[in-house]
């Protein structure tokens, strides 16, 4: 796993590729994003009696902010990359965007009133342990009690899963990282959170969508079964609340 992952997205060219290639229309990441959007909108309507404040940590190009912009009372995006924040603004996000330092103490969440939703998409998997702890410390500050709101974390390389079957072939490659349910659970517990739910967003891996012969079947499998089978899903959302 690369240790310079946060610094990578300081480059405008890399950010453009992330937005235009990784999330290309019809591709694997875009399909997952569409499922996540539908679920997150249902979740906000179900779990919050009043529109919450949305804090999106490692907001990147504003994907999660744009998913929920019309369902929240206020929104704040936090990222270490000026290039990512510019891309979020260019995409149409009206959230207040905060540039945070790459290292050091966890940044303080914006001071807000009322219930809050904290999201972290595509952060944990490739981040170093210290970065994961820093992110969860931010979430704990934004959600000081069980009644404060909800935390949603994405693991886009869960083990075990179908993606794991490629681990032996790709072992040693810088970008092949895996994260277990147990590791996510330990991280949550260490920062005073308890797991309250999981949602599978894909059973297959990116390679299935690259092969024309498999693409249609993979999309059908993911659309119909991923949400029912989080225990074997490749991409999973974890829902958590503070224990106190």
N, C-alpha and C positions, 0 to 999 in steps of 0.2 A: 504494500500500500504506500502511495506517495505521502510524504510528510509535508510537502509544500502545497497541498490541495487548496487551502484558502487563498494563497497568493496567485494561483493560476488564473482566477477570474478577475484579476485586476487589468487584464489585457482586453481591449475592445474587440480584437479579432476573435478571441476565444469566446467572449460573450455572444458575439454575433453567431458563431457556429453553434453554441449551446441553444440559442433561440431558434435558429433557422434550420439546423441539421438534426440535433438531438430531438427537438420537438417539431419536426417536420410533419405537416398534415398527412394523416393516414398512417403514421409510423407507430412504433411500439409505445414510446413515451407519451405521445399525444393521445393514444387510446386509453392509457392508464389515467392520464389527466382528466379525460372526459368522465371516467367512472368516479374518480375522486370528487370532481365537481358536483356530480349528482348526489353522491353520498353526503358531502359536506353541507350542501344546502338543506338536505333532509335533516341532518344532525342539528344544525343551528335552529331550525324551526321546531324540532322536537325537544331539545334540551334547554332552551332559553325562553323564559316567559316574555322577556323584553330583549330588544336587539343588543347584543353584547359589543364591547370594544374588542377589536381584533388586533392582536400583536403577532406579526409574522416575522419570526427570527430566521435570519439567512433568507431574506425574501427574494433574492435573485432578481429575475426579470418581472416580478410582480404577479406570477401565475396564481398563487393562493389568494392574494389581495383582490384580484379581479374576479375570482370565483364567487366571492362573498360581499363585494362592495355595496350591493343594494340591500343586504340583510343585516348590516351591522350599524351601530350608532356612530362609530368612529374607527379609524384604522391607522395602524402604524407599522411600517416596514423597516427592518434593521438589516444592514449588510455591511461587510468590510470593503466592498468593491464599489467605487464611484461609477464604474462602467455598468455594473448591474443596476444600480439605482437609476442611472440615466435611461437604461432600457425599460425599467419598470414605468418610469414617467412617460416615455415614448409610447408604451403599450396602452396608455390611458388610465393608469392608476391615479386616483385622487387621494390616496393615503398620504399621511405625513411620513416622509422617508428620512431615516436616520443613518448616517455613516458612523460605523462603530470601529474601534481599533481592532487589529488582527489579534493581538494578545493582551495580556494584563488582566485586571479584574473584570468580572462580568459587567457588561454595560447595564445601566439602570433602565428599566422600562419607563416609557412616558407615563407621567402621573395622570390617572384617569379615574372616573367614578363609575360604579356599577359593575355588573358581571363582565368577565373577560373570557375570550377564547384565544389561546396561544397555539400557534401552529409552527411546525418545523418540518419542511419537506426537503427531501434529498440532501440532508445534512449529515446525519449520523453515520451512514455507511462508510464513507471515505475519510471521515474526520478522525484525527488523533484522539486518544482518550481524554487528554486535557481539554480539547475543544468541545467534546461531548459534555464533559462536566461543566464547563463554562456556560454552555447553552442551557443545560438543565438548571443551573443556578439562576440564570435569567428568568426561566419559567417559574421557578419557585418564588422569585421576587414579585412577579406579575400575578401569581396565584397564591397568596399567602395562606389561605384556608380552603377547606373542602368546599365551602359555599362560594368561593371567589369565581369559580368557573371551570373550564375544561382545557386540557392539554391534548393536542393531537400530534403524534410523531410518525414520520414515514421511515420505514426500512425498505429500501428498494433493492436489497440483495440478501434476502432472508435465507438462512440455512436451518433445516434442510428444505429443499425445494427442487423443482426441475432444473433450475439454474445451477444447483449444486452438482448436477451430473457432469457439467463441463469443468469442474474444479481441477480434476486430475490433468486434463489436457492443457489447462491454462495456468497451472500452478507456477508461481514465480513472476507472473505478469503484474506490472505495477497497478493496473486498474481492476484486478479481480479481487474484490473484498467481499466478505460475508459477515453477517451479524445474526446471532441467534436470538430467539425469544428470551432465553435466560439472561443474555447480556443486556438486552433492553430492560428486562425486569429488574436486574440489579442496579442499573443506572437510575431507573425511576425510584426505586426504594432508597437509594443512597441520598436522594434529594427530597425525600419526604412525599413521594407520590405512590399511589396504588393504581394498578391496572384495572380498568373497569370495562374494557371491551377491545375487540380486534375486528378489523375489516380487511379481507383479502381483495386486492385490486388487480392481480394478475397471477395466473398459474404458470404461464409459459415464460420464456425469456426472449430477449431482443432478437436472437438468431431465428426464432420461428417466424417472425414478421418479415425478415429479410428474404425468406425463401418463398417464392410464389406458390409452390405446391402446398405449403403449410400455412400460409398467412390467413386464409379464410377460416380454416378449421381452428387455428389458434385464437383468432378473434372471437369466434363463437364460443369456444371453451372458456375463455376469460370472461366474456360478457355474462354467460349463464351460470358459471359455477364458482368463479373466484371468490365472490362474496360469501358463499356458503362454506368454503373450505379454507379458512385463514391458517389452519394448522399445517397446510402444505403449500401455501401461496408463496410466490416469489416476491411480490410486492405487498406489503402489509401496512395498514395504519393502526397505530396503538392509541387508545383513548385512556386518559389517566386523570385522576383528581388527587388533590392533596389529602394526606391521611389525617390531618388535624383540622 
